[in-house]
Amino acid sequence: MMVLDIQMLVGLLLYLVLSPFTSQALNDFGAAMRNPALRYWAVEHVSLMLAAVVLVHAGRVLARTARTPQSQRTRRIVCYTLATVAMMAATPWPGMANGRPLFRLP
């Protein structure tokens, strides 16, 4: 979970400070909503990744409050699976409209 939190902080730094897509989208948000590529980076990617982080934290809290080890395991599996699905859906895979290469070789 700590690695996911660090990844979220790095992602927020990229999103809010370093990303040219985000700065362009935040300058004119209405136009960004009409452009599918800008909308993906400004809204869809961020919201799904944030939802994944929330699901991981919720799974941890729900597992702590469970009464039996079986219910702890079930709650973790459900929340972590949903978080993984959200992360996979928000990843810009190669071949998708907003896809990025997995490895950038010089």
Secondary structure, 3 states (H helix, E strand, C coil): CHHHHHHHHHHHHHHHHHCHHHHHHHHCHHHHHHCHHHHHHHHHHHHHHHHHHHHHHHHHHHHHHCCCHHHHHHHHHHHHHHHHHHHHHHCCCCCCCCCCCCCCCC
